[in-house]
Amino acid sequence: MLSQRARYALHALTYLARRHGGAPVSIGEIADGAQAPRKFLEAILLDLKRSHVLASSRGRTGGYVLAREPGEISFADVIRALDGPLALAPCASKTAYRPCATCPDVETCEIRPALVAARDAVAAILEDWTLARAAVQGVPAL
């Protein structure tokens, strides 16, 4: 399930994608635009900055901007940065693979193929869905 952190992040980043190429956007404006609690969003944006999804500047005219073009940032990038792998179980993950603690043999596990298929389907959609796509398909820019 998508965490509330990832949900707020996707709203905030889509808001920034609509303003891409302009001046940095303040945390207050992003919180209003994303309809997210400012304090909660501050921590989320710092994590996204550490993951090189966002860049920031200080001062009166400071704020946040996307670190890359909106078409280069996928929903999968954001979710992985905040929630970790997309897979339902560690044995099905491409980015954080490890055998499940309770599985006697990952090669003969009868549920792993379904988990891998689910991960592949979800990843295909989320890797294709970018902030640019969300910005034009979502609510019009203010």
Secondary structure, DSSP 8 states (H G I E B T S, - for coil): ---HHHHHHHHHHHHHHHTTTSS-B-HHHHHHHHT--HHHHHHHHHHHHHTTSEEEE-STT-EEEESS-GGG-BHHHHHHHHH--SSSSGGG-SSS----TT-S-TTT-SSHHHHHHHHHHHHHHHHH-BHHHHHHHSS---
